[in-house]
Amino acid sequence: MSVGQGKSSAELAEALQVTLLARLVLDSGADEHSVTDWDGLLAGAERDRLVGLIWGRAGDVIRRSAPPDVVSRWRKRALGIELRTEGQFSLLVEVLTALRGHGLSPVAVKGAPLSALLYGDIVWRPSGDIDLLLPSGEREEAARVLATLGWSSTSGEAPSEETFELLRNGHLNVLELHSSLLDDPLLAHLTIPVEVTTTVVRGHPIPAFGGDLLAPYLAVHLAKHDSPPLLWFVDFHQLWSKLGERERAAARSAARTCGVERHLQWAVRASEHLERAAQGSMESGFALAKAQERLGDLKRLLRLLKLAAGLRDCARTMRGRLFPPGPRAHWRDAIRVFASRGAGWLYRHWQWLDRSVQAGAEAQPALSVDEHDFATLLGDALGRGFAIWIRVRGESMRPAIPSMAAVRIVPLAGRLPRKGEVVLARLPTGRFVLHRVVRLSDNSIQLKGDALARRDVNVASEAVLGLCDQVEIEGSICHVADRPRDALQLLASTLWSRTRAVVMPRAR
């Protein structure tokens, strides 16, 4: 049977694009005459985060063969990646200096040190965020130091992954703190020891994760993700190609000790497919395209079960899926977490409509919370007794308030907020949050997002700007107090509304 027989046209096109991207990024004598759709190739390079690498390695092919408008766009986007990575590296140096100045021991994972190791510089490989590893005992102090630098915690809490954001020079920068290299419930039973190496990047010594376990770690990171970009396969291939036989044997031995030998083998096979695809093998192009396909929760679980070291690790992987390690303080908590996850899955996959909103209510225009001088405008409107609609961003209040929903903020009229109410407040870091009141004291108020495990820092009553009383979702408005606070309540309200819709007409 010939290669590609039985494949759909979409699968053939995807495999062809993978082979072309592989040829360009590995600089395998790419033939410009084999590219017929430069617009589609640029779109694929953006999707797979390869724009900068391909421009650096095969820019002459693009300049010689692509249409002028594609050349211009490719150059512009490569330059944007360069500027973005340089700005992110400056932030990394700033953060590392501050944390180490307070006696902490941060270690950079991936990012600029990995780019310098694999490609000789930081400008070609984009990085979505800054990843730092810290012992769990140092996380609280690290969060305080980051707050002094302007970073705001947006999700998570120690010892699990915690995400921070900083808006600087018009760019939203993201930083993640970890205390484990494998912040994934399905892999919580595995431990990869941290070997710190000093990588000099542009004259700055950066403490970075490296050593014999770097290749196994990249393999696990690649295998655990749903729909990984081709860049991550290129990263692993670049590292594995640099290792000699003795270093590869050491990496295999270290992977075996940590229980991730099959993950490493899987990544090595993918690396071999990448190299063959760069030589024009459509069969390997199909294999890589399949490795990149969107899996969903079930298929991702099956992949990790297949890569587990044995039956015991399979059982531990299943346990991580059914009962994530964080909330298992008591068996009743584990049952509630499992039920909540199941309710969320049912709601998403059955696509039931939430009928707790007032259908037909007129949707209101909303002001984006990113508007310039937002605080001044909001304070002026509420101070005059007006209500104001704003559009919120983020998942911290789901399902009560979905991301990008519009909410109405009204003045508190001189009273303090009550426990359980949703308010708009400004944290000490300057960040605005729309969260629920969970605790009141004489001098402060504590807030928490419904979808977050941690609570916000205490704020003074003056920091609460207004009360959220209504939410608009897809053109319909309801009272925020009537919105469900978690997946169980969401599913229950949906079941009740659907049952009532069926029963009530018959009752008439």
Secondary structure, 3 states (H helix, E strand, C coil): CCCCCCCCHHHHHHHHHHHHHHHHHCCCCCCHHHCCCHHHHHHHHHHCCCHHHHHHHHHHHHHHHCCHHHHHHHHHHHHHHHHHHHHHHHHHHHHHHHHHHCCCCCEEECHHHHHHHHHCCCCCCCCCCEEEECCHHHHHHHHHHHHHCCCEEEEECCCCCEEEEEEECCEEEEEEEECCCCCCHHHCCCCCCCCEEEEEECCEEEEEECCCCHHHHHHHHHHHCCCCCHHHHHHHHHHHHHCCHHHHHHHHHHHHHHCCHHHHHHHHHHHHHHHHHHCCCHHHHHHHHHHHCCCHHHHHHHHHHHHCCCHHHHHHHHHHHHCCCCCCCCHHHHHHHHHHHHHHHHHHHHCCCCCCCECCCCCCCCEECCCCCHHHHHHHHHHCCCCEEEECCCCCCCCCCCCCCEEEEECCCCCCCCCCCEEEEECCCCCEEEEEEEEECCCCEEEECCCCCCCCCCECHHHEEEEEEEEEECCEEEEHHHCCCCHHHHHHHHHHHHHHHHHHHHHC
